[in-house]
């Protein structure tokens, strides 16, 4: 029975858990409003943008909103325990033991857990008006993340009966070992595959640097049209294969994007802004865990040179602007984003195992934005205010989605001109 209880504690590692956090999500809620506006020639701009969110839930592949704790709810049955045993005699002994009091597919209980992720992103942006119609900018995101995780085990009635049976047989010590092992089953299991223990973590890291140009194609009193090409460089750390749950600030490849932007002034106090953009994510290589089956997440197998081609992205948004008072503006907007499926390949393992990595990597998000902005520029032009600056606060509500976080976020923006 000694080996049986060792495997009760270890459990089968092919149980699916934490699937949505095996890889970082590409789509995030919008935290700024689009504009076709440009800097005048020779004007410099230092801008701080940022958002903060706490992630408690997610939309799954069917668009259903689920709490993160659902990822930890893995049912444990006698069959799971027996399948984890290698020795035929151990399997037979375990089968006979469990069949004394229960069916092999009955529940011994389920693993439980509490998980939440807090992320705060601050983006310093440095921009310069090259000409009246061309602005060049560089954005350097800094990501703070905090992961709080705790796991345990809730026994079923059958699980309690198994423990009671061991006590009756004079094996109380083994019953306690079994209960304690279940309570830490997830953490102990993943460590045997080379993962670090599940524990709270905090980090502050630089993300992928973005270089952007904004070129105005048309400018009149009522309509401004611009295009904005962007280049994202892989300067941020990529996913750590030793962490089961990781908030990686980078994804390890170059992105090339372009957006069309337009501002339309309907009246002196009301206007509309719109955006339509596409981003191509170029292929790259990085170390990745390669699943052993279609539904497995934990795996001991690592390919240090996995080729990844992340799905291309599309974003569109429409914003309405109201001037409430000189310099004071209210904004509301709708944002839609889509990302195609990721593709993976490598040479160390079977092709189908790399294909399994693509499961549930397509993403979709619908979001609504509310914002309030204030600018001293009108007063500065009238020589009634000494310093030209803009500031804005906004709140983003994730309305629905697919394979993305479901929690809302708040954001801020401060721009200084000189």
C-alpha positions, 0 to 999 in steps of 0.5 A: 500500500505504500506506493499507492499512497505515494501516488495518491499524493502525487496524482496524475499530471495529465489532469487539465488545470489552469489552461487559460494561463498556460500562455499569456493572453494577447488581447487586453481591454482598451485603455486609451481613446483613438485620435487623429491629432498630431503634434505641431512641428518642433513640439515635444510631448512626454506622456504617461498612460496606464491602466490597472485591473484585477483579474478574477474571471475569464471568458472561455472558448464558448464565451461563458464567464467563469471565475479563475477558481474554476481552473483549479476544480479538478475532480479526483477519482480512484481511476485517476489514482490507479492510472497514475501507477506504473507497476501492474501489481500496484494497480491491482492492489489499488483496484482491490482496495477501492472496489471494497467500498466504491466504484472506480469512477466515484469522486474522492473529492476535488482540488480547490483553489483561490487565484487572482491576478493584479496587473498595473501597466504604466507606459511612458511615451516620448513623441516629437512633431517632425513636421505639422503632419508627421509625429514620431513616438516611442512607448516603453511599457512597464508592467507590475503584476501580482499573482495570489494563489492558494490550493487545497482539497475538499473530500467527497463523502466517498473520500471521507469513507476511504479515510475512515476505512484506513483508520479502522484498519489501523492505518491512521498515519497513512490516512493523514498523509493522504489528506495532507497530500490531497490538500497540496496535490496541485503544488506537489504534482507540478513540481515533479514536472520541473515547475516551480511551486505555486506561490504568491509572486510580484514583479515589475518588468519592462514590456515590448517597446513600440515605435509609432509614426502618425501621418496626417493625410487630410486636415480641415476644420471638420475632418482629420484623417491619419494613418499610424504605422507601428513596430513592436520590438521583442524587448520584454521577457517571454513566458517562463517555462518553469512557472505554471502561472506567469504574466509575461511582459513580452511575447518574443517576436516582432509585430508590424501594425497599421491603423487608420484614424479619423476625427470628425467635428459634427458641431462645435461641441460634439465630435466623433473619432474612429479607428480601424487597425491590423497587426501582423505578428511575425514568427519567432522562437522561444522555449515552450512546454509541449503537451502530452495530450490534447487536453493536458496543460502540465507536461515535463517536455520542453522544446527550447526552440519552439517556432511560434507564429501568433495570430494576427489582430484586428481592432476597431473602435468608435468614440463620441466626444462632448465638450462640456466646458472650455477644455473639459471633454466627456467621452464614450466609446465602443471597441472590438478586437479579434485575434486569430489562432496561434501556430506552433512547430518544432522538431523534438516531438510529434507534429500533433503535439505542437498543434495542441498548443493552438487550442483556444488561442483565438480571441475576441473582445467587445468593450465599452469605454467611458472617459473624462478629459481636461486640457489647458491648451485652449487657455494656454493659447489665450495666454491664460494658463502657463503650462500646456497639458492634457489629462484623462481618466477612463473606465473600460467595461469588458462586455463579452469575449472569448478566451480573454480576461473578463474583468473591467479596468481603470486607466489614466493619461497625462500629457505635457508639451514643451 
